[in-house]
Amino acid sequence: MHTTDFQYRPSSLHSQIFIAHYAPLEQSEAMGVSHTVIFVPPFAEEMNRSKRMYVLCARLLADAGIKSICFDFAGTGDSSGEWSDFN
């Protein structure tokens, strides 16, 4: 099991970046150190086609004891802004 936290963080272009953080309910003692995987999304149509897969992967990692973060660049996905704000 895992927890999911959704946030909007300010970006440098007066828009907000959408961030999804997936965390295990308990830290795995077997790992010894804390790991976090950051999913950097592809751009444009490739993001639309692959988002479901990397979100499923992030959830599976969290269930296995590894934190993961998914985000959308400004002007794309669930982040605010225009295409010209992409950064």
RAPEWO-V216448 format. One record per helix or strand of 2 or more residues. SS is the DSSP state (helix for helix, strand for strand). FROM is the first residue (numbers start at 1). TO is the last residue. If there is no record, write none. Layout:
{{SS/FROM/TO} {SS/FROM/TO}}
//
This chain:
{{strand/2/10} {strand/16/24} {strand/36/39} {helix/45/63} {strand/67/72} {helix/83/85}}
//
